[in-house]
């Protein structure tokens, strides 16, 4: 029961993420645009210099008014920084500015445009405005302000960054300078390329493992039947095999539970709650990593994998599992302790991939009907919590949870992420577990069907559904770049491609009804006379032999199974 609860929470939190990138350019159609005040809102790097030595770097947001800020660091000139007097700069500065210097002022008491005009009139080459809070706001113009003619850049800094610059000016006798520039993101983000390969590779590996396990189970059944052993055909229903077939109701409830869990994440997002999620993720990651390692190493350590020992509370465990478990636990604990370190993302991705592969191997979609309901609900879920939730919560709940906006942490751990190593803005490209796990369940179903029907790669459904998933995810990243890094619901693009491909192929080949309801190919049973048992009792067999040919003919159609073995 405990393992099932952890699995349920992990599955629910798997939807707490979306493909996302940093918002470098902010398009805002609500803020007024007038001549001289029609810039896009861009993030700006403010590089400080103290006594000719490079100092800290800060990030602000450019104003709607003023000239466009240069994008290359080498084009940005280093200008001396001066603290305004009066500090709000709503009157001409009393102190003399160094020619071409940047003026540091505080927000308040007058309009942004008035501060910029007075700074320009005093000979400043730019103005940095310290916000009254740690957040960044957009500096706009009033609708009645016409014919603005401001020729110096204006940048709003968060309160902590502005106070740090102010401290540099008051604590140092040496000169303090700054550079202002807004670098563009690279056209092709290598982090997104690797993340795409990671997601598609995870789906492929998990699908092959799921199909291989299903084929091994069928082979074992046929072997037992051939030897005349009693075998039940009702398998994979969540019994001792450890396989869980989801149904339509559970597919719909899954998204309902995920929505409730997402709201709880959003409302209770804090350091202690993140720590709780880290613990849950570690438990799931240990189970996933252990399962994957045992499956791989059992091919070489067959004796250790086949020898079991009874452990209290856990039951029979193989010696191989006992040998691997301590390593998995230590691996997860080390990640939890050092997860804020620069390279901790590698361990997080390893644990995450292992967990996703294990869940896809355990949880199975029995037919296309269940898969369609699951992905359709997730499709609506993703759109609602990324886009529609803005009108209810004044921000995208999904993106806020994924980034951990209300905490000092890096967001929920149920994400795969890769650092943008060649991006001047740094940060991470991320994708939620649900964007891999949920479509992966349907792709794995396609491969199991192909292997059961003995279809070739080209004539089957797996190749095309996997290609459709990869294409949908690729379009997600294209949309992410076209939207200047604004988070995108990946399932918005993945679901139509994946489901559309499967349904179109099934309809064209005349197999859609079988895919939709049965989820397995029609097969004639080669073992006569069984449904739940291997052989009839000898007395029944003798009585059957004494019946006339006509009765035999009538009963043949009733007793001979026409479905799969």
C-alpha positions as CSV (number, residue, x, y, z in Angstrom):
1,X,0.0,0.0,0.0
2,X,2.8,2.4,0.8
3,X,4.5,1.8,-2.5
4,X,1.2,2.3,-4.3
5,X,0.7,5.6,-2.5
6,X,4.2,6.8,-3.4
7,X,3.6,5.8,-7.0
8,X,0.3,7.7,-7.1
9,X,1.9,10.9,-5.7
10,X,4.8,10.5,-8.2
11,X,2.4,10.0,-11.1
12,X,0.4,13.1,-10.0
13,X,3.5,15.2,-9.7
14,X,4.7,14.0,-13.1
15,X,2.2,16.5,-14.6
16,X,3.7,19.4,-12.6
17,X,5.9,20.6,-15.3
18,X,6.0,22.0,-18.8
19,X,8.7,22.6,-21.4
20,X,10.1,26.0,-20.4
21,X,12.8,28.4,-21.1
22,X,13.7,31.8,-19.7
23,X,11.6,34.8,-20.7
24,X,14.1,37.1,-22.4
25,X,11.6,39.2,-24.4
26,X,8.2,40.1,-23.0
27,X,5.6,41.1,-25.5
28,X,2.8,43.0,-23.8
29,X,-0.1,44.3,-25.9
30,X,-1.9,45.7,-22.9
31,X,0.8,48.3,-22.0
32,X,0.3,51.4,-24.2
33,X,2.5,51.9,-27.2
34,X,3.0,55.4,-28.4
35,X,5.7,57.1,-30.6
36,X,8.9,57.0,-28.6
37,X,7.5,54.4,-26.2
38,X,7.1,51.2,-28.2
39,X,10.0,48.9,-27.1
40,X,9.5,45.3,-26.2
41,X,10.4,44.6,-22.6
42,X,13.7,42.8,-22.5
43,X,15.9,41.4,-19.8
44,X,19.2,43.4,-19.4
45,X,22.5,42.3,-18.0
46,X,24.2,44.9,-15.8
47,X,27.8,44.0,-15.4
48,X,29.6,45.9,-12.6
49,X,33.2,46.9,-12.5
50,X,35.1,48.1,-9.4
51,X,38.5,49.7,-9.8
52,X,38.9,48.2,-13.2
53,X,38.1,44.7,-12.0
54,X,35.0,42.8,-13.0
55,X,32.4,42.5,-10.3
56,X,29.0,41.0,-9.8
57,X,26.5,40.8,-12.6
58,X,22.8,41.8,-12.1
59,X,19.7,41.4,-14.2
60,X,17.1,44.1,-14.8
61,X,14.3,44.8,-17.3
62,X,14.5,47.5,-20.0
63,X,11.8,50.2,-20.3
64,X,9.2,50.7,-23.0
65,X,10.8,54.0,-23.8
66,X,14.4,54.9,-24.8
67,X,16.7,53.4,-27.4
68,X,17.1,49.7,-27.9
69,X,19.8,48.2,-25.7
70,X,22.8,46.6,-27.5
71,X,22.8,42.8,-27.6
72,X,26.6,42.1,-27.7
73,X,28.8,42.7,-24.7
74,X,31.7,44.0,-26.8
75,X,29.4,46.7,-28.2
76,X,28.4,47.8,-24.7
77,X,30.6,50.6,-23.4
78,X,31.8,50.7,-19.8
79,X,30.4,53.8,-18.1
80,X,31.0,55.2,-14.6
81,X,28.1,54.8,-12.1
82,X,26.9,57.7,-10.0
83,X,24.4,57.7,-7.2
84,X,21.7,60.4,-7.8
85,X,21.2,63.3,-5.4
86,X,18.3,63.6,-4.7
87,X,18.0,59.9,-4.7
88,X,14.6,59.7,-6.5
89,X,15.9,62.0,-9.3
90,X,12.6,63.9,-9.6
91,X,14.6,67.1,-9.7
92,X,17.8,68.0,-11.6
93,X,20.8,66.2,-9.8
94,X,22.8,68.3,-7.5
95,X,26.0,66.3,-7.9
96,X,28.0,66.7,-11.0
97,X,28.0,63.6,-13.3
98,X,31.0,62.2,-14.9
99,X,30.6,62.7,-18.7
100,X,28.5,59.9,-20.1
101,X,28.0,58.3,-16.7
102,X,25.0,56.1,-15.6
103,X,22.8,57.5,-12.9
104,X,21.5,55.1,-10.1
105,X,18.2,56.3,-8.7
106,X,15.3,55.0,-6.6
107,X,11.8,54.4,-7.7
108,X,9.0,56.7,-6.6
109,X,7.7,60.3,-6.3
110,X,7.5,60.9,-10.1
111,X,7.1,59.1,-13.4
112,X,9.8,56.9,-14.9
113,X,9.9,59.1,-18.0
114,X,10.5,62.2,-15.9
115,X,13.5,60.6,-14.2
116,X,14.9,59.6,-17.6
117,X,14.4,63.1,-19.1
118,X,16.2,64.8,-16.1
119,X,19.0,62.2,-16.2
120,X,19.5,62.8,-19.9
121,X,19.4,66.6,-19.5
122,X,22.2,66.2,-16.8
123,X,24.4,64.4,-19.3
124,X,23.8,60.8,-18.2
125,X,24.2,58.0,-20.8
126,X,21.8,55.7,-19.0
127,X,19.6,55.4,-15.9
128,X,19.2,52.5,-13.5
129,X,16.1,52.6,-11.3
130,X,16.0,50.6,-8.1
131,X,12.6,49.0,-7.5
132,X,10.9,49.1,-4.1
133,X,10.5,45.3,-4.1
134,X,12.6,42.3,-5.2
135,X,10.4,41.6,-8.2
136,X,10.8,43.2,-11.6
137,X,8.0,45.5,-13.0
138,X,7.6,46.8,-16.5
139,X,8.3,50.5,-17.0
140,X,5.6,52.0,-19.3
141,X,4.4,55.4,-20.4
142,X,1.1,57.1,-19.6
143,X,-1.4,57.3,-22.4
144,X,-1.4,61.1,-22.3
145,X,2.4,61.2,-22.7
146,X,3.0,62.1,-26.4
147,X,6.0,62.6,-28.5
148,X,8.5,61.2,-26.1
149,X,12.0,61.8,-27.2
150,X,14.3,60.0,-24.7
151,X,17.7,58.9,-26.0
152,X,19.2,57.1,-23.0
153,X,18.4,53.5,-21.9
154,X,16.4,53.0,-18.7
155,X,16.6,49.7,-16.8
156,X,14.6,48.7,-13.7
157,X,16.6,46.6,-11.1
158,X,15.1,44.5,-8.3
159,X,15.6,45.9,-4.9
160,X,18.4,43.6,-3.8
161,X,20.4,44.2,-7.0
162,X,20.0,47.9,-6.7
163,X,21.0,48.0,-3.0
164,X,24.1,45.9,-3.9
165,X,25.2,48.5,-6.5
166,X,24.4,51.3,-4.0
167,X,26.6,49.6,-1.4
168,X,29.4,49.4,-3.9
169,X,29.2,53.2,-4.5
170,X,29.2,54.1,-0.8
171,X,31.8,51.5,0.4
172,X,34.4,52.0,-2.3
173,X,36.7,55.0,-2.9
174,X,37.7,53.6,-6.3
175,X,35.5,54.1,-9.4
176,X,32.5,51.9,-10.0
177,X,31.3,51.3,-13.6
178,X,28.6,49.3,-15.4
179,X,27.9,47.8,-18.8
180,X,24.4,47.4,-20.1
181,X,23.5,44.8,-22.8
182,X,20.8,42.4,-23.6
183,X,22.3,39.3,-25.3
184,X,20.1,37.2,-27.6
185,X,19.6,33.5,-27.1
186,X,21.3,31.2,-29.7
187,X,19.1,30.2,-32.6
188,X,19.6,26.5,-31.7
189,X,19.7,25.7,-28.0
190,X,22.0,22.7,-27.5
191,X,20.3,22.0,-24.2
192,X,16.9,21.5,-25.9
193,X,18.5,19.2,-28.5
194,X,19.9,17.0,-25.7
195,X,16.6,17.2,-23.8
196,X,14.7,16.0,-26.9
197,X,17.1,13.1,-27.4
198,X,16.8,12.2,-23.7
199,X,13.0,12.2,-23.8
200,X,12.7,10.2,-27.0
201,X,15.4,7.8,-25.9
202,X,13.6,7.2,-22.6
203,X,10.3,6.4,-24.4
204,X,12.1,4.0,-26.8
205,X,13.9,2.2,-24.0
206,X,10.8,2.0,-21.8
207,X,8.7,0.7,-24.7
208,X,11.1,-2.0,-25.6
209,X,11.3,-3.2,-22.0
210,X,7.6,-3.2,-21.7
211,X,7.1,-5.2,-24.9
212,X,9.9,-7.6,-24.1
213,X,8.3,-8.3,-20.6
214,X,4.9,-8.9,-22.2
215,X,6.4,-11.3,-24.8
216,X,8.4,-13.1,-22.1
217,X,5.2,-13.6,-20.1
218,X,3.3,-15.0,-23.2
219,X,6.2,-17.3,-24.0
220,X,6.2,-18.6,-20.4
221,X,2.5,-19.3,-20.6
222,X,2.7,-21.1,-23.9
223,X,5.5,-23.2,-22.5
224,X,3.5,-24.2,-19.4
225,X,0.5,-25.0,-21.6
226,X,2.6,-27.2,-23.9
227,X,3.8,-29.1,-20.8
228,X,0.2,-29.6,-19.7
229,X,0.3,-27.4,-16.6
230,X,-2.7,-25.6,-15.3
231,X,-2.5,-21.9,-16.3
232,X,-4.9,-19.0,-15.9
233,X,-5.3,-16.7,-18.8
234,X,-6.4,-13.8,-16.6
235,X,-3.1,-12.1,-16.1
236,X,-1.7,-8.6,-16.0
237,X,-4.6,-7.4,-13.9
238,X,-2.5,-6.2,-11.0
239,X,-1.9,-9.6,-9.4
240,X,1.3,-11.2,-8.6
241,X,2.8,-10.3,-11.9
242,X,3.2,-6.7,-10.7
243,X,1.7,-5.3,-13.9
244,X,-1.1,-2.7,-13.6
245,X,-3.6,-2.2,-16.4
246,X,-5.3,1.1,-16.1
247,X,-8.9,1.7,-17.2
248,X,-11.0,4.6,-18.4
249,X,-12.1,5.6,-14.9
250,X,-8.6,5.6,-13.5
251,X,-7.3,7.5,-16.6
252,X,-9.8,10.3,-15.9
253,X,-9.3,10.3,-12.2
254,X,-5.6,10.5,-12.7
255,X,-5.9,14.0,-14.2
256,X,-8.3,15.1,-11.5
257,X,-5.9,14.0,-8.8
258,X,-3.1,15.6,-10.6
259,X,-5.0,18.9,-10.7
260,X,-5.7,18.8,-7.0
261,X,-2.0,18.0,-6.4
262,X,-0.9,20.9,-8.6
263,X,-3.1,23.3,-6.7
264,X,-1.6,22.0,-3.4
265,X,1.9,22.5,-4.8
266,X,1.1,26.0,-5.9
267,X,-0.6,27.1,-2.6
268,X,1.8,25.3,-0.2
269,X,5.0,25.9,-2.2
270,X,7.7,26.5,0.4
271,X,11.0,25.2,1.4
272,X,9.6,22.4,3.7
273,X,7.2,21.3,1.0
274,X,9.9,21.1,-1.6
275,X,11.9,19.0,0.9
276,X,9.0,16.7,1.2
277,X,8.8,16.3,-2.6
278,X,12.5,15.6,-2.6
279,X,12.1,12.7,-0.2
280,X,9.2,11.3,-2.2
281,X,11.2,11.6,-5.4
282,X,14.2,9.9,-3.8
283,X,12.0,7.0,-2.8
284,X,10.6,6.6,-6.3
285,X,14.1,7.2,-7.8
286,X,15.7,4.5,-5.7
287,X,12.9,2.0,-6.7
288,X,13.3,2.9,-10.4
289,X,17.1,2.8,-10.4
290,X,17.2,-0.4,-8.5
291,X,14.6,-2.0,-10.9
292,X,16.6,-0.9,-14.0
293,X,19.9,-2.0,-12.6
294,X,18.6,-5.4,-11.6
295,X,17.0,-6.0,-15.0
296,X,20.3,-5.2,-16.7
297,X,22.7,-7.0,-14.4
298,X,20.6,-10.1,-14.1
299,X,21.8,-11.2,-17.5
300,X,25.4,-11.5,-16.1
301,X,24.6,-12.5,-12.5
302,X,21.9,-15.1,-13.1
303,X,22.6,-17.1,-9.9
304,X,22.4,-14.0,-7.7
305,X,19.2,-12.8,-9.5
306,X,17.6,-16.2,-9.1
307,X,18.4,-16.8,-5.4
308,X,16.1,-15.2,-2.9
309,X,16.0,-14.5,0.8
310,X,13.1,-13.5,3.0
311,X,13.4,-10.0,4.5
312,X,10.9,-8.7,7.1
313,X,8.3,-6.2,5.7
314,X,9.7,-6.7,2.1
315,X,9.2,-10.4,1.5
316,X,11.4,-12.4,-0.9
317,X,14.2,-10.4,-2.3
318,X,17.0,-11.6,-4.6
319,X,20.6,-11.4,-3.6
320,X,21.3,-9.2,-6.6
321,X,18.6,-6.7,-5.4
322,X,20.1,-6.7,-1.9
323,X,23.6,-5.9,-3.4
324,X,22.3,-3.1,-5.6
325,X,19.9,-1.4,-3.1
326,X,22.6,0.3,-0.9
327,X,24.2,1.9,-3.9
328,X,20.8,3.2,-5.1
329,X,20.0,4.6,-1.7
330,X,23.4,6.3,-1.3
331,X,23.1,7.7,-4.9
332,X,19.7,9.3,-4.1
333,X,20.7,10.6,-0.7
334,X,23.8,12.3,-2.1
335,X,21.7,13.9,-4.8
336,X,19.3,15.2,-2.2
337,X,22.1,16.7,-0.1
338,X,24.0,18.3,-2.9
339,X,21.1,19.0,-5.3
340,X,21.9,22.8,-5.4
341,X,25.4,22.1,-6.8
342,X,26.0,22.8,-10.5
343,X,26.2,19.2,-11.7
344,X,23.5,17.8,-9.5
345,X,21.2,17.8,-12.6
346,X,22.9,14.7,-13.9
347,X,21.9,12.6,-10.9
348,X,18.4,14.1,-11.0
349,X,18.0,13.1,-14.6
350,X,19.3,9.6,-14.0
351,X,16.9,9.1,-11.1
352,X,14.1,10.6,-13.2
353,X,14.7,8.5,-16.3
354,X,15.0,5.3,-14.2
355,X,11.6,6.1,-12.5
356,X,9.9,6.9,-15.8
357,X,11.2,3.7,-17.5
358,X,10.1,1.6,-14.5
359,X,6.6,3.1,-14.4
360,X,6.1,2.5,-18.1
361,X,7.1,-1.1,-17.6
362,X,4.7,-1.6,-14.7
363,X,1.7,0.5,-15.7
364,X,0.2,-0.5,-19.0
365,X,-2.5,0.9,-21.4
366,X,-4.6,-2.1,-22.4
367,X,-6.2,-0.6,-25.5
368,X,-6.3,2.6,-27.6
369,X,-9.6,3.7,-25.9
370,X,-7.9,4.0,-22.5
371,X,-4.8,5.6,-24.1
372,X,-7.0,8.2,-25.9
373,X,-8.9,9.1,-22.7
374,X,-5.7,9.4,-20.7
375,X,-3.9,11.6,-23.3
376,X,-7.0,13.7,-24.0
377,X,-7.5,14.5,-20.4
378,X,-3.8,15.3,-20.0
379,X,-4.1,17.5,-23.1
380,X,-6.9,19.6,-21.6
381,X,-5.1,19.6,-18.2
382,X,-1.9,21.0,-19.7
383,X,-3.6,23.7,-21.6
384,X,-5.7,24.8,-18.7
385,X,-2.9,25.0,-16.1
386,X,-0.4,26.7,-18.5
387,X,-2.7,29.2,-20.2
388,X,-6.2,29.4,-18.7
389,X,-5.0,29.5,-15.1
390,X,-3.5,32.9,-15.7
391,X,-7.0,34.4,-15.6
392,X,-7.8,32.8,-12.3
393,X,-4.4,33.0,-10.5
394,X,-2.9,36.0,-12.3
395,X,0.0,33.7,-13.4
396,X,0.6,30.4,-15.0
397,X,0.2,27.9,-12.2
398,X,2.2,25.2,-14.1
399,X,5.1,27.4,-14.9
400,X,5.2,28.9,-11.4
401,X,5.3,25.4,-9.8
402,X,7.9,24.1,-12.3
403,X,10.2,27.1,-11.5
404,X,9.5,27.2,-7.8
405,X,8.7,30.9,-8.0
406,X,7.6,31.1,-4.3
407,X,10.7,29.5,-2.9
408,X,14.5,29.8,-2.9
409,X,14.6,26.3,-4.4
410,X,14.8,25.3,-8.1
411,X,11.2,24.1,-8.3
412,X,9.8,20.6,-8.0
413,X,12.3,17.8,-8.6
414,X,9.9,15.9,-10.9
415,X,11.6,17.4,-14.0
416,X,14.3,16.5,-16.4
417,X,16.6,19.4,-17.0
418,X,19.8,20.3,-18.8
419,X,21.8,23.5,-18.4
420,X,22.1,25.9,-21.3
421,X,25.9,25.7,-21.5
422,X,26.2,27.9,-24.6
423,X,23.5,30.4,-23.7
424,X,24.7,33.8,-22.4
425,X,21.7,33.8,-20.0
426,X,22.4,30.4,-18.6
427,X,19.6,28.6,-16.8
428,X,18.1,25.2,-17.6
429,X,15.8,23.8,-20.3
430,X,13.2,21.6,-18.5
431,X,10.5,19.1,-19.3
432,X,8.0,17.6,-16.9
433,X,7.8,13.8,-16.3
434,X,4.3,13.8,-17.6
435,X,5.3,14.9,-21.0
436,X,7.4,11.8,-21.4
437,X,5.5,9.3,-19.2
438,X,2.0,9.7,-20.5
439,X,2.7,9.5,-24.2
440,X,5.3,6.8,-23.5
441,X,2.5,4.6,-22.1
442,X,0.7,4.8,-25.5
443,X,3.9,4.3,-27.5
444,X,4.7,1.2,-25.4
445,X,1.2,-0.1,-26.1
446,X,1.9,0.2,-29.8
447,X,5.0,-1.8,-29.6
448,X,3.4,-4.6,-27.5
449,X,0.6,-4.8,-30.1
450,X,3.2,-5.0,-33.0
451,X,5.1,-7.8,-31.4
452,X,2.0,-9.7,-30.5
453,X,0.8,-9.4,-34.1
454,X,4.3,-10.2,-35.4
455,X,4.3,-7.0,-37.5
456,X,7.4,-5.6,-39.1
457,X,8.7,-2.2,-38.0
458,X,7.3,-0.5,-41.1
459,X,3.9,-2.3,-41.1
460,X,3.4,-1.8,-37.4
461,X,2.4,1.1,-35.3
462,X,5.4,1.6,-33.0
463,X,7.7,3.3,-35.5
464,X,5.1,5.8,-36.5
465,X,3.8,6.6,-33.0
466,X,7.3,7.0,-31.7
467,X,8.2,9.3,-34.7
468,X,5.0,11.3,-34.0
469,X,5.9,11.7,-30.4
470,X,9.4,13.0,-31.4
471,X,7.9,15.3,-33.9
472,X,5.4,16.7,-31.4
473,X,8.1,17.3,-28.9
474,X,10.3,19.0,-31.5
475,X,7.4,21.3,-32.5
476,X,7.1,22.1,-28.8
477,X,10.7,23.4,-28.7
478,X,10.1,25.3,-32.0
479,X,7.1,27.0,-30.4
480,X,9.1,27.7,-27.2
481,X,11.7,29.6,-29.2
482,X,9.1,31.4,-31.3
483,X,7.4,32.5,-28.1
484,X,10.7,33.9,-26.8
485,X,11.1,31.3,-24.0
486,X,7.5,31.5,-22.6
487,X,6.7,28.1,-21.1
488,X,4.7,25.8,-23.5
489,X,2.3,22.9,-22.6
490,X,4.2,20.1,-24.5
491,X,1.1,17.9,-24.6
492,X,-0.6,20.5,-26.7
493,X,1.6,19.4,-29.5
494,X,2.5,15.8,-28.6
495,X,-1.0,14.5,-28.1
496,X,-2.5,15.4,-31.5
497,X,0.5,14.0,-33.3
498,X,0.7,10.7,-31.3
499,X,-3.0,9.9,-31.1
500,X,-3.7,11.2,-34.6
501,X,-1.0,9.0,-36.1
502,X,-2.2,5.8,-34.3
503,X,-5.9,6.4,-35.1
504,X,-5.2,7.3,-38.8
505,X,-3.1,4.2,-39.4
506,X,-5.5,2.0,-37.6
507,X,-8.5,3.3,-39.6
508,X,-6.5,3.0,-42.9
509,X,-5.5,-0.6,-42.1
510,X,-9.0,-1.6,-40.9
511,X,-7.7,-2.4,-37.4
512,X,-9.0,0.6,-35.5
513,X,-11.9,-1.2,-33.8
514,X,-9.5,-4.0,-32.6
515,X,-7.0,-1.4,-31.4
516,X,-9.7,0.6,-29.7
517,X,-11.5,-2.1,-27.8
518,X,-9.3,-5.2,-27.5
519,X,-5.8,-3.8,-27.8
520,X,-4.4,-7.1,-29.0
521,X,-4.5,-8.9,-32.4
522,X,-6.9,-11.7,-33.3
523,X,-5.1,-15.0,-32.8
524,X,-6.4,-18.6,-33.1
525,X,-5.6,-20.6,-30.0
526,X,-3.3,-23.6,-30.9
527,X,-4.1,-25.4,-27.6
528,X,-7.5,-27.0,-27.8
529,X,-10.0,-27.3,-25.0
530,X,-8.9,-24.7,-22.5
531,X,-9.9,-21.4,-21.2
532,X,-9.0,-21.5,-17.5
533,X,-7.5,-25.0,-17.4
534,X,-5.0,-27.0,-19.4
535,X,-6.8,-30.4,-19.8
536,X,-10.3,-31.9,-19.1
537,X,-10.6,-34.7,-16.6
538,X,-10.2,-38.2,-18.0
539,X,-13.9,-39.1,-17.3
540,X,-15.1,-36.1,-19.1
541,X,-12.8,-36.9,-22.1
542,X,-14.2,-40.5,-22.2
543,X,-17.8,-39.2,-22.1
544,X,-17.0,-36.8,-24.9
545,X,-15.6,-39.6,-27.1
546,X,-18.9,-41.6,-26.8
547,X,-21.0,-38.7,-28.2
548,X,-22.1,-38.9,-31.8
549,X,-20.5,-36.9,-34.6
550,X,-23.4,-34.4,-34.8
551,X,-23.0,-33.4,-31.1
552,X,-19.3,-33.1,-31.6
553,X,-19.9,-30.8,-34.5
554,X,-22.3,-28.6,-32.5
555,X,-20.1,-28.4,-29.4
556,X,-16.9,-27.7,-31.3
557,X,-17.8,-24.1,-32.0
558,X,-18.7,-23.6,-28.3
559,X,-15.6,-25.1,-26.7
560,X,-13.0,-24.1,-29.2
561,X,-11.6,-20.6,-28.3
562,X,-11.4,-18.1,-31.1
563,X,-9.6,-15.3,-29.2
564,X,-6.0,-15.1,-28.2
565,X,-4.3,-17.9,-26.2
